[in-house]
Amino acid sequence: MSSLLYTFLLLAVFTSHRGATTEAAVEPVTDIYGQRLRTGTKYYILPVVRGRGGGLTMSKAENKTCPKSVIQERFEVSNGMPLTFSPSDKSKVIRVSTDLNFKFSATSIWNLDNVDEKTNQWFIGTCGVEGNPGRTTVGNWFKIDKYEDHYKILFCPSVCDICRVMCRDVGVFVQDGIRRLVLSDVPLKVMFKRA
């Protein structure tokens, strides 16, 4: 009887801690001034490495199904477009390794587009849906993780227990002079500045 109880308790502990289990998982994400990022507050996402483009923004309309991609401004002096974060757990503070919606506006929420057959790249679009964590919205959730002494963005959603998802960093792919955000083996090192 006691071994059955022990097994049950172990299962309960492991299943309740599925996903982020490290100390870093509860660490708040901070801006360039050391202030915690907050839900609903507007921020610019800026590259840490200088001379390789500016902040993140949206492209001009490209197609009918998802008209805009997430891109990096061409010049480092441009902050890009401010955005907000919406955590799946409804927390007021943005934390490392938490599922987040990245929102330029109520109708421009980041999502993972289908793979582009010409370039073999997974581009980041702006046709996502806010909230409703689960199987139908799994492509709309991104995370912020520590990367060296700053942060990186990654696609590795944990909002669906039955879904098999790929986990990849978000980096930059240059196409026709446009610095587009894609899933990549080379992450874009970023920092956050309050708008």
N, C-alpha and C positions, 0 to 999 in steps of 0.2 A: 504494500500500500504506500509506504513512504517513498519508494523509488518511482511509483507512478506520479505522486505529487511533485517530486523533484523534477521529473521530465516535463510535466505540465508547466511548472514555474520557469524552467529554462526556455521552453517554447514561448511563453508569454513575454519573457525578457527579450529574446531575439526578435520576435515579430514586432514588439512595440518600439524597438530601436532600429527598424529597417530604414535604410537611407543614411543620413548623416549621423554618425555616432561619435565624432571626435570633438574635442574642445573647440576646434576652429568652427564647427558647425553652428555654434551659438554666438560666435564673435560678430559684432556689428561691423558693417561696411562703413568706412569713413571717407569724407571728402578731403580735398587738398588742405583744409584747415584743421583736420582732425575731428570734425563734427560728424556725428552719426547721420547716415542717410535715413530719411523718413518717408513713409508712404505718402503719396500725393504731393510731395514737394518736387519742384522742377530742378533738374540737374543737366549739365552738359557732360557727355562722356568724351574725354579727351585722351589722345595718345600720350604715353609717357615719353617715348622716343621722339625727339625733335627732328624736323626736316623730312618727315614721311607723311605729310598730310595733317589735316586738322581734326575737328570734332566730328561726331556722327550726325547724319541727317538723312533725308529721303531723296531718292532720285526723282526725276520727272517721270510722268506716266510712260510705261513701256509696253504693256499689253493689257488685254481686257480682263483676264481672270484675276490677276493681282498686279495692279498698275504701278506700284512703287517698290523699289528695293531699298534696303538700308545700305548707305554708302558712307564713305569717309570724305569730308571736305578736301579739296585739292591742296589748299594752302593752310599751313599751320596757324596762321593768325585768325582763322575762322573757327569759332567755337561750335559751329553746327547748329542743330535744332534742340532745344531743351526737351526732356522727356521725364516721365514719372515712372515709378515702379509700383506694382501691385502684387504683394506676396500671396501665395495660395493659402497660407495659414491666417490671413487677415491681420498680421502683426503690424504695429505702427512703426517699428524700426526695421530697416532692411538688414538682413543677416547673411553672412557668408554661407554658401551652399544651400540656399533656400530657393524653391521654385518661385519664379517671378514672371509676371507679364511686364514687358518693356513697352511703354506707350508714348508715342509722339503726340497723339490726340485720342479722343474717344473712338475714332474710326481708323486709326493707324497704329495697330498693335503688332509687334513683331511676331513672325511665324517662320517656320522652316518650310521653304518652297520645295517642290519636287526637284529631283536632280535634273540639271540642265544637260541634255544629251550631247550638245555640241562641245561643251567645256568639261563635262563630267564633274561639275561643281554643284554643291548644295548651297544655294543662295539664301540669304535671310531677307524675307519680304515683310510687307506691312498689312497683310490681310488676316491677321489673327483675330481671335475673339477673347474678350476679357473674362476672366473668372471661369467658373464651372470646371474645376480640375477633374480630369478623368480621361477616358479613352478617346472621346471625340475632340478634345482640345489639347492632346498631348504635344502637338507640334507648336504650341503657342507659349511654352514655358522654357525659360532660360535661367541660368544661375550666374552669380558672381562668386569667383573663388580667389583666394590669395594666390599671387604669382610673384615669386621673388619678394621684392619689397613693395609691390603694388597689387594690382588686381588683373584678372582676365575674365572674359565672359565665356561661358560654355553652354552647350546644348546637351543636357543629360537629365531630362525630366523624370521625376519620381512621383508624379501625380496619378499614375495608373499602375496598380499592383499586377495586373494581368498582361500589360503591354511589354513587348520586347523593343527597347529603344537603343539607338546607337548613342554613344557618348563621345563628343568631339569638342575641341576648343573652337572658338570663333576667331577667325583671322581675316586677312585681306587678300583678295584676288584682283589684280589689275586687268581690266578688260576695256580695250579701246580708250585708254587713259582714265577710266573711271575706277576708283578704288572701292570695290564692292565687298560687303561682308559675306563670308562663306564659312562653312565648317572646314577646319584646317588642322594640320599637325603643328602649325606655327601660330601660337596665340598672339593676338594683339594685346600688348600690355597697356592697360588703361588706368585713368584716375578720374575722379568725379569733382565737378565744380558746380556749386549752387548757382542757379540762373537768377 
